[in-house]
Amino acid sequence: MTTLELRDTPITPPTETISEVAERTGVTAHTLRYYERIGLLDVPRDSAGRRNYTPDDVDRVVFITRLRQLDMPIRDIQRYFELVAAGPGTEPDRLALLVRHREAVRVRMEALRTAIDVVDFKIAKYGGTAAP
């Protein structure tokens, strides 16, 4: 094969099966199929109909997982990816959505800090230690 032939050969990124992605990300296969069903993922399939997750698909799964860990509602995640699909002109809207959610998380974190302080006080009052 000549160098020219090598340059003309499309490079196919490595892919992973749904079970490999599930194991690697900690997201169940059922959840991955659900994400696909509601439009958060659009995973290509091989000729036999098996899903072939690309590195970009896996990155998206990880990002969705982080957003879910921050209790972002599915509808907001769907909106975020609708904006992504609409193109670079939507970046200010995406930024605004993420900033709003980050602020909501920070407010909840402060409320949790206050709550843990109250619990620590009660633990100390009963003669326990507040140290983990």
C-alpha positions in Angstrom: 0.0 0.0 0.0 1.4 3.4 -0.9 1.4 6.5 1.3 -1.3 8.0 -0.9 -3.5 5.0 -0.4 -3.0 5.3 3.4 -4.0 8.9 3.4 -7.1 8.2 1.4 -8.2 5.4 3.8 -10.6 6.8 6.4 -9.5 6.4 9.9 -12.2 4.8 12.0 -12.2 5.6 15.7 -12.2 2.6 18.0 -15.7 1.7 19.3 -17.0 0.0 22.4 -20.1 -2.2 23.0 -22.9 -1.1 25.3 -21.6 -3.6 28.0 -18.1 -2.2 27.8 -19.3 1.4 28.1 -21.6 0.4 31.0 -18.7 -1.3 32.8 -16.3 1.6 32.2 -18.7 4.4 33.1 -20.8 2.8 35.8 -23.9 3.6 33.9 -26.2 0.6 33.3 -26.9 -0.7 29.9 -30.6 0.0 30.6 -29.8 3.6 31.4 -27.7 3.9 28.2 -30.6 2.6 26.1 -32.9 5.1 28.0 -30.6 8.0 27.1 -30.7 6.9 23.5 -34.5 6.6 23.6 -34.9 10.2 24.9 -32.4 11.7 22.5 -29.4 12.3 24.7 -27.3 9.8 22.7 -27.4 8.8 19.1 -25.1 5.8 19.0 -24.2 4.3 15.6 -24.9 0.6 15.0 -23.1 -2.1 13.0 -24.7 -4.2 10.3 -26.1 -6.5 12.9 -27.7 -3.7 14.8 -25.2 -3.7 17.7 -24.4 -0.3 19.2 -20.8 1.0 18.6 -20.0 3.7 21.1 -17.3 6.1 19.8 -15.0 8.0 22.1 -17.2 11.0 21.7 -20.2 9.0 22.7 -18.4 7.8 25.8 -17.4 11.4 26.7 -21.0 12.4 26.4 -22.1 9.6 28.7 -19.5 10.8 31.3 -20.7 14.4 31.0 -24.4 13.3 31.4 -23.4 11.3 34.4 -21.7 14.3 36.0 -24.7 16.5 35.3 -27.0 13.8 36.9 -24.7 13.6 39.9 -25.4 17.3 40.3 -29.1 16.6 40.1 -29.6 18.4 36.8 -33.1 17.4 35.6 -33.2 15.3 32.4 -35.2 18.0 30.7 -32.4 20.5 31.3 -29.8 18.0 30.0 -32.0 17.4 26.9 -32.2 21.2 26.4 -28.4 21.5 26.7 -27.9 18.9 24.0 -30.6 20.4 21.8 -28.5 23.6 22.0 -25.4 21.7 21.2 -27.0 20.2 18.1 -28.2 23.6 17.0 -24.5 24.7 16.6 -22.0 27.1 17.9 -24.4 30.1 17.9 -26.0 28.6 21.0 -22.9 28.7 23.2 -24.2 31.7 25.3 -27.4 29.8 26.0 -25.5 26.7 27.0 -23.3 28.7 29.2 -26.3 30.4 30.9 -27.9 27.0 31.5 -24.8 25.6 33.1 -24.1 28.7 35.2 -27.7 28.7 36.5 -27.4 25.1 37.5 -24.0 25.6 39.1 -25.5 28.4 41.2 -28.4 26.2 42.3 -25.9 23.5 43.3 -23.9 25.9 45.3 -27.0 27.1 47.2 -27.9 23.5 48.0 -24.3 22.8 49.1 -24.5 25.7 51.6 -27.8 24.5 52.9 -26.2 21.0 53.4 -23.2 22.6 55.2 -25.6 24.3 57.6 -27.5 21.1 58.1 -24.4 19.1 58.9 -23.3 21.7 61.4 -26.6 21.2 63.2 -26.2 17.4 63.2 -22.6 17.7 64.4 -23.8 19.9 67.3 -26.4 17.3 68.3 -23.9 14.5 68.0 -21.5 16.4 70.3 -24.4 17.2 72.7 -25.0 13.5 73.1 -21.3 12.9 73.8 -20.4 11.6 70.4 -17.7 12.9 68.2 -18.4 14.9 65.0 -15.2 13.6 63.4 -16.0 11.1 60.5 
